[in-house]
Amino acid sequence: MGAPAGQAIQQAIEIMERHPRAASGSLTGLAGAVGLTRPALHDAFREHCGMTPHQYLRRERFGEWPAQTLR
C-alpha cells in the first residue's frame, strides 16, 4: 500500500476511535473524510489491518467476544 492510502487508513482509524457511532453510520462518509472512495477504503483497510472497517469498529466497541459468545 502506498503512503497516501496508509495515511488515509490512519486517519480513518483516528476518526473511528474518536467517533465510533458516527463512523459506523456511513462508510461512504468516512471514506470521503479521508479522501478515498468507499471501495478503496474497504480494500485498503483490509490490506492494512487484516479486517474490514466494520470488523474494526466491532472490536473497538465490543472486543472479540460477540461472535464467540452469541452463538
N, C-alpha and C positions, 0 to 999 in steps of 0.2 A: 504494500500500500504506500502511496506517495505521501509526502509531508502534508499537502493540503487536506487530504482525506483523513489522515491521522489527527490533524489539528481539529477538524470538524467533529470527529468522534469524541475527542477530549472535551470539546465544547458541549456536545450533546450530553455526555455523562455529567458534566457540571450542572447543566440545566435540569436533568432528571433528578440529580441529588438534591438540588435546591427546591425544585417544584415538582415533586413526583406526580401529584394529581393532575396538574396541567399537562405534563409530558405524556401521561398515559391517555389523555383525551384525544390527541391528534399527532400521529406520527408524521403526517404531512406538514403540520405546523412546526414540529420540532426540526424536521429536515430543512424547511425554509429558513428557520432561525440560524442554522449553521451553514447555509449556502449549498445544500445538496437537494437532489430530488428524493422523493420517498424511496424508490427502489435503490438508489445509490446509497442512501443512509443505511437501509436494511442490509444490503450486501457488504458494505464496508464495516458496519458494526459487527456482523457475524464473523467476518475475516479477522478483525482486530481483537474482538472479545471472546469469540467462540460461542456466541449466543446472539439471539435477536434482541433488539431494544426492549420488546415486551418481556422477554425472559429476564433481562437485566433488571427491569423495574420490579418484577415479581420477587426476585432475590433481594433487592434492596428493601422492599416493603415487608416481605414475609419471611425472608430467609429461604432455606431449601426445603422446609417442611411441608408445604401444601400438597405437592404432588405425591409425596410418600405417605402422608398421614390421612389423606382424604379418600383413600381407596377403600 
